[in-house]
């Protein structure tokens, strides 16, 4: 598949990351402390844990990840996602105000976790904002162009969501920006809804239309952080 002509430059991606991170900070800073304890769309993670998770990538070193991997292995977590879950839960013990300060400090950071790219940072910021907003019944749509860029990354790279395999037999079409991928029965939605679909969030299903939407709802397999090797 050739690169679409609307792909962002690296500087554009970083600008979108900063915007998405700032939006997340605004979202969680405005929540009551009780809301921080409510479940997010990420199975087993509270809003507090999602906030903690988003502080990790801009601050993690290879040494920290290696320590996390060893700790996870010692506790029987043999997958990358198992390690990330453990690191997130440990970071989730930090107080709310400390996490807010850390989130604000990383808004404009271009530091990446080892082995990742700016596009990974964009997916993280956009999707986890929805993990909180949708779970709390708040409407915080992602900027469509940024969501499209993130969706391209998820579609093109199999790890960790395996989107092309999981959504085989469906043609995904965005309703708000030019974007379509896949072959088969058509599924239409906003770029935000399609990004959530690609990343395995069942909450996306209620916001999709098209001939294939009903069949997709019956066959959809959510992303399970523990299913990955």
C-alpha positions as semicolon CSV with decimal commas, in nm:
position;residue;x (nm);y (nm);z (nm)
1;X;0,000;0,000;0,000
2;X;0,150;0,332;-0,103
3;X;0,159;0,620;0,143
4;X;-0,147;0,846;0,119
5;X;-0,077;1,197;-0,002
6;X;-0,229;1,348;0,312
7;X;0,023;1,209;0,558
8;X;0,155;1,467;0,803
9;X;0,516;1,573;0,831
10;X;0,696;1,468;1,148
11;X;0,663;1,822;1,285
12;X;0,290;1,813;1,210
13;X;0,259;1,484;1,396
14;X;0,437;1,626;1,699
15;X;0,211;1,932;1,692
16;X;-0,090;1,698;1,688
17;X;0,058;1,502;1,979
18;X;0,094;1,822;2,182
19;X;-0,264;1,923;2,104
20;X;-0,395;1,579;2,201
21;X;-0,195;1,572;2,524
22;X;-0,318;1,919;2,617
23;X;-0,675;1,807;2,550
24;X;-0,625;1,508;2,780
25;X;-0,487;1,729;3,055
26;X;-0,784;1,965;3,024
27;X;-1,019;1,667;3,039
28;X;-0,880;1,498;3,349
29;X;-0,797;1,821;3,533
30;X;-1,166;1,910;3,518
31;X;-1,282;1,582;3,671
32;X;-1,381;1,530;4,032
33;X;-1,148;1,306;4,234
34;X;-1,426;1,044;4,238
35;X;-1,423;1,036;3,857
36;X;-1,056;0,944;3,865
37;X;-1,155;0,620;4,037
38;X;-1,415;0,525;3,776
39;X;-1,335;0,258;3,513
40;X;-1,208;0,362;3,172
41;X;-1,258;0,176;2,844
42;X;-0,929;-0,005;2,915
43;X;-1,022;-0,325;3,096
44;X;-0,900;-0,312;3,454
45;X;-0,777;0,047;3,436
46;X;-0,934;0,338;3,619
47;X;-0,920;0,690;3,480
48;X;-0,635;0,736;3,729
49;X;-0,444;0,449;3,566
50;X;-0,493;0,588;3,215
51;X;-0,353;0,921;3,332
52;X;-0,058;0,742;3,488
53;X;0,001;0,543;3,169
54;X;0,029;0,859;2,960
55;X;0,315;0,983;3,179
56;X;0,525;0,674;3,105
57;X;0,625;0,697;2,739
58;X;0,772;1,050;2,747
59;X;0,974;0,966;3,059
60;X;1,072;0,598;3,019
61;X;1,433;0,497;2,962
62;X;1,566;0,167;2,832
63;X;1,682;0,086;3,185
64;X;1,335;0,152;3,327
65;X;1,172;-0,067;3,063
66;X;1,425;-0,343;3,126
67;X;1,353;-0,330;3,500
68;X;0,982;-0,337;3,425
69;X;1,023;-0,638;3,198
70;X;1,220;-0,830;3,461
71;X;0,965;-0,748;3,729
72;X;0,680;-0,849;3,499
73;X;0,847;-1,179;3,413
74;X;0,905;-1,249;3,781
75;X;0,532;-1,198;3,837
76;X;0,430;-1,423;3,550
77;X;0,355;-1,146;3,298
78;X;0,513;-1,281;2,980
79;X;0,380;-1,032;2,722
80;X;0,471;-0,674;2,639
81;X;0,118;-0,573;2,732
82;X;0,151;-0,755;3,061
83;X;0,463;-0,555;3,137
84;X;0,292;-0,230;3,040
85;X;-0,006;-0,316;3,258
86;X;0,223;-0,370;3,554
87;X;0,414;-0,045;3,495
88;X;0,087;0,144;3,457
89;X;-0,059;0,008;3,779
90;X;0,259;0,098;3,966
91;X;0,252;0,450;3,821
92;X;-0,115;0,464;3,916
93;X;-0,019;0,470;4,283
94;X;0,107;0,827;4,238
95;X;-0,125;1,101;4,371
96;X;-0,362;1,279;4,134
97;X;-0,190;1,619;4,158
98;X;0,151;1,463;4,095
99;X;0,021;1,294;3,781
100;X;-0,140;1,617;3,658
101;X;0,192;1,798;3,699
102;X;0,372;1,522;3,510
103;X;0,113;1,528;3,231
104;X;0,144;1,905;3,193
105;X;0,523;1,877;3,181
106;X;0,511;1,628;2,892
107;X;0,263;1,811;2,664
108;X;0,532;1,949;2,435
109;X;0,791;1,676;2,492
110;X;0,934;1,497;2,189
111;X;1,098;1,228;2,395
112;X;0,994;0,879;2,291
113;X;0,993;0,549;2,470
114;X;1,263;0,321;2,323
115;X;1,152;0,155;2,000
116;X;0,855;0,384;1,937
117;X;0,775;0,668;1,695
118;X;0,585;0,999;1,702
119;X;0,289;0,816;1,549
120;X;0,277;0,583;1,848
121;X;0,264;0,886;2,076
122;X;-0,023;1,025;1,868
123;X;-0,222;0,701;1,885
124;X;-0,164;0,683;2,260
125;X;-0,279;1,037;2,330
126;X;-0,585;1,030;2,105
127;X;-0,713;0,686;2,198
128;X;-0,659;0,717;2,571
129;X;-0,841;1,049;2,571
130;X;-1,140;0,861;2,430
131;X;-1,090;0,581;2,683
132;X;-1,164;0,834;2,954
133;X;-1,416;1,059;2,780
134;X;-1,638;0,784;2,640
135;X;-1,634;0,588;2,966
136;X;-1,754;0,899;3,151
137;X;-2,016;0,988;2,891
138;X;-1,831;1,300;2,775
139;X;-1,813;1,413;2,412
140;X;-1,451;1,499;2,331
141;X;-1,408;1,406;1,964
142;X;-1,057;1,377;1,829
143;X;-0,951;1,621;1,555
144;X;-1,042;1,424;1,239
145;X;-0,713;1,485;1,055
146;X;-0,507;1,377;1,356
147;X;-0,733;1,074;1,409
148;X;-0,686;0,979;1,043
149;X;-0,309;0,995;1,083
150;X;-0,329;0,773;1,389
151;X;-0,564;0,532;1,211
152;X;-0,316;0,498;0,924
153;X;-0,050;0,393;1,172
154;X;-0,275;0,136;1,337
155;X;-0,387;-0,004;1,001
156;X;-0,034;-0,028;0,860
157;X;0,137;-0,191;1,158
158;X;0,011;-0,522;1,294
159;X;0,139;-0,488;1,651
160;X;-0,033;-0,457;1,887
161;X;-0,389;-0,429;1,753
162;X;-0,380;-0,655;1,443
163;X;-0,648;-0,433;1,292
164;X;-0,630;-0,561;0,935
165;X;-0,665;-0,922;1,047
166;X;-0,941;-0,853;1,299
167;X;-1,139;-0,639;1,054
168;X;-1,090;-0,853;0,742
169;X;-1,404;-0,859;0,528
170;X;-1,504;-0,500;0,600
171;X;-1,446;-0,175;0,414
172;X;-1,399;0,111;0,659
173;X;-1,505;0,456;0,536
174;X;-1,472;0,781;0,731
175;X;-1,767;1,018;0,723
176;X;-1,579;1,336;0,812
177;X;-1,247;1,317;0,621
178;X;-1,131;1,128;0,308
179;X;-1,021;0,785;0,435
180;X;-1,113;0,429;0,345
181;X;-0,938;0,101;0,404
182;X;-1,017;-0,268;0,363
183;X;-1,246;-0,462;0,132
184;X;-1,589;-0,608;0,195
185;X;-1,909;-0,487;0,356
186;X;-1,898;-0,114;0,424
187;X;-1,874;0,027;0,776
188;X;-1,898;0,405;0,808
189;X;-1,831;0,633;1,102
190;X;-1,648;0,939;1,221
191;X;-1,270;0,919;1,222
192;X;-1,281;0,909;1,602
193;X;-1,516;0,609;1,599
194;X;-1,306;0,429;1,337
195;X;-0,987;0,487;1,536
196;X;-1,153;0,332;1,841
197;X;-1,268;0,042;1,625
198;X;-0,918;-0,015;1,489
199;X;-0,775;-0,018;1,841
200;X;-1,028;-0,276;1,959
201;X;-1,270;-0,064;2,162
202;X;-1,624;-0,213;2,153
203;X;-1,766;0,129;2,246
204;X;-1,708;0,230;1,883
205;X;-1,975;-0,009;1,756
206;X;-2,267;0,211;1,864
207;X;-2,135;0,493;1,644
208;X;-2,100;0,301;1,317
209;X;-2,334;0,270;1,018
210;X;-2,334;0,090;0,684
211;X;-2,423;-0,251;0,547
212;X;-2,151;-0,421;0,749
213;X;-2,208;-0,252;1,084
214;X;-2,453;-0,510;1,219
215;X;-2,239;-0,808;1,114
216;X;-1,933;-0,640;1,261
217;X;-2,112;-0,592;1,593
218;X;-2,183;-0,966;1,605
219;X;-1,831;-1,076;1,517
220;X;-1,619;-0,803;1,677
221;X;-1,338;-0,921;1,902
222;X;-1,211;-0,653;2,140
223;X;-0,842;-0,597;2,192
224;X;-0,725;-0,790;2,498
225;X;-0,398;-0,666;2,644
226;X;-0,319;-1,014;2,772
227;X;-0,375;-1,198;2,441
228;X;-0,047;-1,081;2,291
229;X;0,279;-1,274;2,311
